[in-house]
């Protein structure tokens, strides 16, 4: 796996953050100011389910952010290794070219 692939995967992780935040925001809006009338008709259970989803989305966002950060660090490590390998290959090629002359 190369650094570009890992960066692409990290980008895909990042793209999950916005929908997770939107879900969290919608759930928060759904339970904000829930009138007593709806609470008596099962709204309290709905509110509890929404609150549970809000917590789950926050946990999901934190996990994705951490994964994205770790992947970007790994991509940096791979990129440094790729550059070092390219430099070694270039030095070897230069050395071989010098011997042929």
C-alpha positions as a Markdown table, in Angstrom:
| # | Residue | x | y | z |
|---|---|---|---|---|
| 1 | Unk | 0.0 | 0.0 | 0.0 |
| 2 | Unk | 1.4 | 3.4 | -0.9 |
| 3 | Unk | 1.0 | 6.8 | 0.8 |
| 4 | Unk | -1.4 | 8.0 | -1.8 |
| 5 | Unk | -3.8 | 5.1 | -1.2 |
| 6 | Unk | -3.7 | 5.7 | 2.6 |
| 7 | Unk | -4.4 | 9.4 | 2.1 |
| 8 | Unk | -7.3 | 8.5 | -0.1 |
| 9 | Unk | -8.7 | 6.2 | 2.6 |
| 10 | Unk | -8.2 | 9.0 | 5.2 |
| 11 | Unk | -10.1 | 11.4 | 2.9 |
| 12 | Unk | -13.0 | 8.8 | 2.7 |
| 13 | Unk | -13.1 | 8.7 | 6.5 |
| 14 | Unk | -13.2 | 12.5 | 6.6 |
| 15 | Unk | -16.2 | 12.5 | 4.3 |
| 16 | Unk | -18.2 | 10.5 | 6.9 |
| 17 | Unk | -17.9 | 13.3 | 9.5 |
| 18 | Unk | -20.4 | 15.7 | 7.8 |
| 19 | Unk | -23.3 | 13.2 | 7.6 |
| 20 | Unk | -22.7 | 12.1 | 11.2 |
| 21 | Unk | -22.9 | 15.7 | 12.3 |
| 22 | Unk | -26.0 | 16.3 | 10.2 |
| 23 | Unk | -27.6 | 13.2 | 11.9 |
| 24 | Unk | -26.7 | 14.5 | 15.3 |
| 25 | Unk | -28.0 | 18.0 | 14.5 |
| 26 | Unk | -31.3 | 16.5 | 13.2 |
| 27 | Unk | -31.8 | 14.4 | 16.3 |
| 28 | Unk | -31.1 | 17.4 | 18.5 |
| 29 | Unk | -33.6 | 19.5 | 16.6 |
| 30 | Unk | -36.2 | 16.7 | 16.8 |
| 31 | Unk | -36.1 | 16.7 | 20.6 |
| 32 | Unk | -35.6 | 20.4 | 21.3 |
| 33 | Unk | -38.6 | 21.8 | 22.9 |
| 34 | Unk | -40.6 | 18.6 | 22.7 |
| 35 | Unk | -44.0 | 19.7 | 24.0 |
| 36 | Unk | -45.5 | 17.9 | 27.0 |
| 37 | Unk | -48.4 | 16.7 | 24.8 |
| 38 | Unk | -46.0 | 14.6 | 22.7 |
| 39 | Unk | -44.2 | 13.4 | 25.8 |
| 40 | Unk | -47.4 | 11.9 | 27.0 |
| 41 | Unk | -48.0 | 10.2 | 23.6 |
| 42 | Unk | -44.7 | 8.3 | 23.6 |
| 43 | Unk | -42.5 | 11.3 | 22.9 |
| 44 | Unk | -40.3 | 10.6 | 26.0 |
| 45 | Unk | -39.3 | 7.2 | 24.4 |
| 46 | Unk | -38.6 | 9.0 | 21.1 |
| 47 | Unk | -36.5 | 11.6 | 23.0 |
| 48 | Unk | -34.5 | 8.8 | 24.7 |
| 49 | Unk | -33.9 | 7.1 | 21.3 |
| 50 | Unk | -32.7 | 10.4 | 19.8 |
| 51 | Unk | -30.5 | 11.1 | 22.8 |
| 52 | Unk | -29.0 | 7.7 | 22.4 |
| 53 | Unk | -28.3 | 8.3 | 18.7 |
| 54 | Unk | -26.8 | 11.7 | 19.5 |
| 55 | Unk | -24.3 | 10.0 | 21.8 |
| 56 | Unk | -23.6 | 7.3 | 19.2 |
| 57 | Unk | -22.9 | 9.9 | 16.5 |
| 58 | Unk | -20.6 | 11.8 | 18.7 |
| 59 | Unk | -18.7 | 8.6 | 19.5 |
| 60 | Unk | -18.6 | 7.7 | 15.8 |
| 61 | Unk | -17.3 | 11.1 | 14.9 |
| 62 | Unk | -14.5 | 10.8 | 17.5 |
| 63 | Unk | -13.5 | 7.4 | 16.3 |
| 64 | Unk | -13.5 | 8.5 | 12.6 |
| 65 | Unk | -11.4 | 11.6 | 13.5 |
| 66 | Unk | -8.9 | 9.5 | 15.4 |
| 67 | Unk | -8.7 | 7.0 | 12.5 |
| 68 | Unk | -8.3 | 9.7 | 10.0 |
| 69 | Unk | -5.4 | 11.3 | 12.0 |
| 70 | Unk | -3.7 | 7.9 | 12.4 |
| 71 | Unk | -4.0 | 7.2 | 8.7 |
| 72 | Unk | -2.5 | 10.5 | 7.8 |
| 73 | Unk | 0.4 | 9.9 | 10.1 |
| 74 | Unk | 0.9 | 6.5 | 8.5 |
| 75 | Unk | 0.7 | 8.1 | 5.0 |
| 76 | Unk | 3.5 | 10.5 | 6.1 |
| 77 | Unk | 5.6 | 7.6 | 7.3 |
| 78 | Unk | 5.0 | 5.7 | 4.0 |
| 79 | Unk | 5.8 | 8.8 | 2.0 |
| 80 | Unk | 9.2 | 9.2 | 3.8 |
| 81 | Unk | 9.9 | 5.6 | 3.1 |
| 82 | Unk | 9.0 | 5.9 | -0.5 |
| 83 | Unk | 11.2 | 8.9 | -0.9 |
| 84 | Unk | 14.1 | 7.1 | 0.8 |
| 85 | Unk | 13.6 | 4.1 | -1.5 |
| 86 | Unk | 13.5 | 6.4 | -4.6 |
| 87 | Unk | 16.7 | 8.1 | -3.4 |
| 88 | Unk | 18.5 | 4.7 | -2.9 |
| 89 | Unk | 17.3 | 3.6 | -6.3 |
| 90 | Unk | 18.6 | 6.8 | -7.9 |
| 91 | Unk | 21.9 | 6.5 | -6.1 |
| 92 | Unk | 22.2 | 2.8 | -7.2 |
| 93 | Unk | 21.4 | 3.8 | -10.8 |
| 94 | Unk | 24.0 | 6.6 | -10.8 |
| 95 | Unk | 26.6 | 4.2 | -9.4 |
| 96 | Unk | 25.8 | 1.6 | -12.0 |
| 97 | Unk | 25.9 | 4.2 | -14.8 |
| 98 | Unk | 29.3 | 5.3 | -13.5 |
| 99 | Unk | 30.7 | 1.7 | -13.7 |
| 100 | Unk | 29.5 | 1.1 | -17.2 |
| 101 | Unk | 31.4 | 4.1 | -18.7 |
